[in-house]
Amino acid sequence: MNQRKSATAVAPRTRVSATRVRARGAGGRNGGTSSTVVPTASSTLAPLSVHNHPLVRRHYRVATSAIEAFVDLVEHCIRVLIPGALIHARPRMGKTHAIDYVALHLAGQRPDILVLRMSCEHHRSDFEGPFFSTLLGAAGVREPQGRTIAEKRFALIRRLSEQLQMRSGHIIVLLCDEAQRMSRHALEWLRDVHDQLAHHGLRLITFLVGQPQLMEHKARYQLAGDEQIVARFMIEQLHFRGITNAAEAATCLASYDLSRYPEGTGDTFTAFFYPLAYGAGLRLEESAGALWNGFVHAHSAAQLHGMTEIPMDYFTRAVETILVNGVQWDAMSLELGPAHWERAVRESGYVAAQQTVPLQV
């Protein structure tokens, strides 16, 4: 796979994407890239106040090294038309955040590609009707589409063909969140859709994103001889991780220092919340060591199991805690020290979420 060079703290590649995340089934028209801020309708808000800033509303996306690896995998599969890949990670590592980022990236870089997002639901029993209704919803179809399975299949293929004609494209990327919930039957039905689209000269590339059980499912299909499922949806695989060192933390923090909202005209995220300190030279990137050590110390003090691996949700909450306090702390002489970041780590909820609750006997 053609991997891009990893970002470093000195020359960060990632940027904050100050873009409202669109609802599922938006058809991939929610633009964005890993190197620029993408304007949306919300960029015209004037005057911009603390309350409607995307950071306060949590309507932004920032890449990590793991997300960049995910983007690389998607681009590789598209380039050589690999029909499917598997991305697995522990809960709360930022998989949904990563799916948002990938969808934004593709819409910005490849507007000819139709991007669908499907959240896989748990059902006690497998029925084709609800499955195709979910796929139709992911394709943006809201009105009822026939009562029979055949009618729903036809409506789905027609909808996808029409959307691709509008883009002058032939590739559909399907991002399946919580894919460990998908049954063998659902994958077989999805394989039928893949074959029907191929008959019309259209390519469906599926990314199964979920928890580590996905790897167990792959092994089980291989042992059972269901190679048609593995060869269709699980060719490539990626272990998606959280933030694992100070250098990765620096890359993410630099994003807040460099990206502007609204794009091209507004302040950087850091400058918006700390205008005086930013003007005097404050940069969040320089606090990477203090923030990472704050998580490491909290992890150790709480005697949490395993190596320190910070899920994106808690990392961004810690950064947001620091930034929203700019109203109180901003000053030309401000220096963000370990005490500031230790407080931010506590308020992120990281330790509380990781601690194991003892069972009551």
N, C-alpha and C positions, 0 to 999 in steps of 0.2 A: 504494500500500500504506500502511496506517495505521501508521506507525512510531512507537514509543514514544520518549520523550526519552532520549538516551544518558546513561549513568551518568557522574557526575563524582567527582573525588576528595573533594569537600566533602560530597556527599550520595550515597554509593554505593547503588545499587539492588541489586547482586548480593549473594548470600550463599553461604557454603559449604554444600553439601548433604551432611551427614554421613550418607549413606545407602549401605548396601551395594548394589552394582550387581548386579542379578539376572541369572541366566543367560539366554541367548537363548531366545525362545519363551515368556517368562513371561506373555504375553498382555496386557501393559500395566498390570498391577496393582502396579507398583513406584512408589509415589507420590513427588511432590516438586514444588517450585515454585522460581521464580527469586528469591523474596523471603523464604522461610522454610526452616528446617532441618526435615527430615522424619524423624520417629522411625521406627525399625524394631525388629525383635525384638532386634537387637544393642544397642539403647539400654538394655536392662535389665542389661547387664554390670555387676557390682558385686563388689568395688570396681574402678573404672576405673584401669587401670595404663597406663604408657607403652606397653607391648607390645601391648595390645589397643585402643589409641586408633585411630580410623579414619585419622588422618593417617599413622601409622606403617605401617598395613596398606594404605594408598593406596585406601581404600574411601570416598572422598568425591568430590564434584564441585563445581567453582566456575565461575561464568559469566564470560565475557569479553564485550566489545562484539560480537565476531563471533558468539558463541553467542546473545546477545540478538537479533541480526539474524536468525539462524536460527529462533529461537522466533517472532519476528514474522512471518516468511515462512510458517511452519507454521500459525499462527493465521489468517493471511490466506487461505490455501488452504482451510482448514476452513470459514471464514466464508462464502466465496462458492462453495464446492465446486469449486475448481479441481482436476482429477484428478491432476496431477503436476507436480513441480518438480525442478530439477537444482541440486545444490550441489557446487562443485568447489574443490579446494585442493591445494597441493603436499603431498607426504608429510610426516607427523609434525606437521602443523599442529593436530591435536587434533580431527579429524573424528569419530573413534569416541567420544571424550570428549563431544563435542557431541551425538551421538546419544543417549548415556546421559542427558544433561541434558534433552534434548527429551522423551524417554520419561518421565522423572520429572515433568517439568512437566505433560505432558498427563494423566498419571494423577492428579495432584493437582487440576488445574483442570477436566478433562473426563473423569470416570470412566465416562461413557456411551460413550466412544470406545474401540474395541479397537485396541491398539497392537501391531504385529508388527515384529520385527527380523530381518532376514535378511542373513547374511554371504555375499556372492556368491563362489562358488568358481570357479577356473579349470579348464576341461575342454577337452581337445584336440578332442573331438567333442561335438556337441549331441544330447542325448537327453531326451525329455519326462519319462521315468520319474524320473531323478535330480532333475530340476528340481522336479517336484511333490512328491517326497519331502522336498526342502529346504523347500518352502513348508509342507508339513504339519508339519515339525519346528518351523518358526517359529510355527505356530499352536498348538504345544504337544502335538501328537500324537506319541507315542513308539512305540506298538505298530504292527506292520505293517498297512497299509491297502490290501489288494487287490493283485493282480498286474498288472492292466491299467491303461492310462492313464485310461480312462473311470471305473474304480472309484476311482482316486486323486483324480480331479477331483470326483467325487461326494462323497467323504469330506471333501475340503477345503471345499467349499461348505457341506456340512452342519455341519462343525465351526465355521466362521465364523458361520453363522446362529445356532447354539446359543449361542455366546459373546456375540453382540450381543443376543440375547433376554435373557440374564442381566443385561446392562447397560441394558436398555430403550433401546438406541441403534440407529443405522443407519449409522454411519461407521466405516470401518477405515482406520487410518494404517499404511502399510507403509514402514519405514525400511530401505533397502537400502545396506549398507556395501560399500565397494570395488566400486561399481556399474560402473566402467569395464570390469569383467570380463564384464558381461552381454552376450550376443550379440543379434543382431537376432531370432533365433528365440526366445530367452528372453523378449524384450520382446513378441513376438507372442503367446506363450503367456500371458503376464501380461495382455495386452490381452483375451484370451478370458475369463480369470477376471474381469476388470473388467466385461465385458459380461454374464456370467452372474450376477454379483452384482447388477448394475443391474436385471436382469430380475426379481429378487426384492425390489427396492426398497432395496437396500443400496449404499452408496457406498464405493469404494476410492480412497484418495488416496495416491499413491506418491511418495516422495522418494528420488531417486537421488543418493547421496552418494559421491563418489569423487575421483579425481585429474584433472588437467587434460585427459586424453584424452577425458573425457566431452564436452567442448566440440567436440572433433574428431569424435566420433561423431554429435553433433547436426548438425554441418555436413554430414557425409557423408549422413545420412538425408535432409536437406533437398535436397541435390543429386540424390539418387537418386529423389526423389519419394515417399519414405516419410513423408508428412505425417501419416499416422494414428498413427505412433509419436511424432513430435514433439508433435502436438496432444494426445496422451494422457499423456505422461510428462515432457515437457520444455518446458512452457509458460513457467513462471517459472524464473529462474536466479539464483544467488547465488554470488559469489566469496568463499569463506570464508578468512579471514586469521588470522595469529597476532597477538601483541601488538606494536604498532607505535610506541608512545610511552609516556612516563612517566605520563600521565594514565590510560591504560588499565591500566598496572601498578598505580597507586594504587587503582583500583577493585577489582582482584583482591585486593590486599593488605588492604584494608579488610574484605574478607569474613572473613579469618582473625581480625580484631580484634572482629568483631561477632557472629558465629554461635557458638552454644553446642552442646555435645554432652555428655550427652544434652540434647535440646531443652528449653529453659525452665528447666532445673534445674542443668545442668552449667556448667563454666567455658567461656569462649570459647577458641578454639584457641590464641590467643596467651597468654592467662592460664594455661592448663593447663601449658604448657611453660616459661613465664617468670612465675611467680606474684609474685616479688619485684619484678622490673622492671616488670611490668604494673601492679602496685599503685602504683608510683612514677611512672606515666604513659607507659611505653613502648607505642608503637603501631607496627605494621609499616607502616601506610599512610604514615607520615612518612618511611619509607626508600625510597619509590618512586623518587625521583631517583637515589639511590645504586645501587639494584638495576638500573635501566634503564641508567645509565652504565656499570655493570659489564659488561652484555651488549654495549653499544656499543663499549667499549674492547677487549673480547675479540674481537669481530667485526673490528675494525680491525687489531688486532695480528696476528691470524691471516691477514689479507688475504683474508677471505672475500668472495665475489662478492655484488653486489646490496646493497640497503638492508637495515638490520637489521630482521628480523621474527622474533620469538621464538615458536617452537612451544610450545604449552601444556605439553607433557610436560617440557621443560627448564625452563620457568618454575617450575612447581610443584615440581620436584626441587630447584631452588635455594632456594625458600621452605622446603621440608621440611628441607633441610640446616641452615638457620638454626634452625628450631624444635627439632629433635631435639638440638641442641647446648645447649639450655637447661639441661640437667642440669649441664653444666660451667660455663656462662657466666652463669647467672642471678644477678643482684645488683641492689640498689636503685639503684646508681649506673651500671648498664650503659647504654651508648649504642652502638647498632649503627651502625658507620661504614663507609666505603668498603671498608676491608680485609676486614671480615666478608663483605660482599656479593660482593667479587671472588673470595674463596675459594669462596663458594657457587656462583658462576657456573662456576668451574673444575670443581667437583665435580658439576655438573649434566650434564656430558658434551656441552654444546652445541657447543663448538669441534670436538671430536673427531668428532662426528656430521656436521658440515657440511663438513669438509675433504675435498678430493678426493684420492683415493689415486692416485698416478701409475701408469700402466700399465707393466708390465714387458715390454720388447721382447726 
